[in-house]
Amino acid sequence: MTRNTTVLLILIIILFGACSGYEKLLKSGDVEAKYESGMKYYEEGNYLRAATLFSQIIPRLKGTARAEELDYLNAKCHYEMGDYVMAGHYFKEFVRTYFSSPRAEEADFMGAYCYYKLNSRVELDQTNTYNAINAFSLFKTKFPYSERIPEADTYIKEMQEKLVEKSYINAKLYYDLEKYKASIVAISNSLMDYPDTKYREELLYLKLRSVYLMATQSVSLKQLERFQDTVDEYYSFIDEFPESKYAKEAERIYNESSSFLAKSN
């Protein structure tokens, strides 16, 4: 038997023994052994085994001095494993159960941060983005003197900007699809929800174009009213952005709309 083969065999035996010991521990009723092994696995970064052992003994240690520590570490295990759904759930449960705990502030922040980690690309559903904003806002209310307030503000601002972008993309989509009536509604809603959006100039211009294009495609009975709406939108746009990069095209739309109204009159 070569030296390499011997070393490999020893490693296999050690690994098998370790696995065998862990499996036996899972099946045993020794709470103390599970607690000590769980803490050891946690310190080593083996969060899956630690969480598995913690989940077995937490119900049996409720109301004891160790319960608070185990509930918190169990939440941390799931967070470290990237299971943000369960981690967020356990952090929220921790705060609800141990609201006076020195760990409550950190757990509350981490619960909000789990929502942040779950928020999706801007093109997708933003439920977790809203949840994260609400959770961080609630954290600020509950812990107004926390050192993590600036961090929470940073995350809130980042996610609010994502919602602004999401609103802009949705509004522009209707315009790109040439659904101008829906575009006007979507743009108006976006501007109402986010009046200070960085896309304001473009959205107002797209609204002007949507009103104009809808007028050009309307039946004759509706054209007079809709070209008048176009003129009104032009004044709103140019009054707010007189030096806009869209000013030349906006003026062309205004001139054509005014010409139609003059002929109609």
Secondary structure by P-SEA (a helix, b strand, c coil): ccaaaaaaaaaaaaaaaaaaaaaaaaacccaaaaaaaaaaaaaacaaaaaaaaaaacccccccccaaaaaaaaaaaaaaaacaaaaaaaaaaaaaaacccccaaaaaaaaaaaaaaaacccccccaaaaaaaaaaaaaaaaacccccaaaaaaaaaaaaaaaaaaaaaaaaaaaaaacaaaaaaaaaaaaaaacccccaaaaaaaaaaaaaaaaaaaccccaaaaaaaaaaaaaaaaaaacccccaaaaaaaaaaaaaaaaaaac
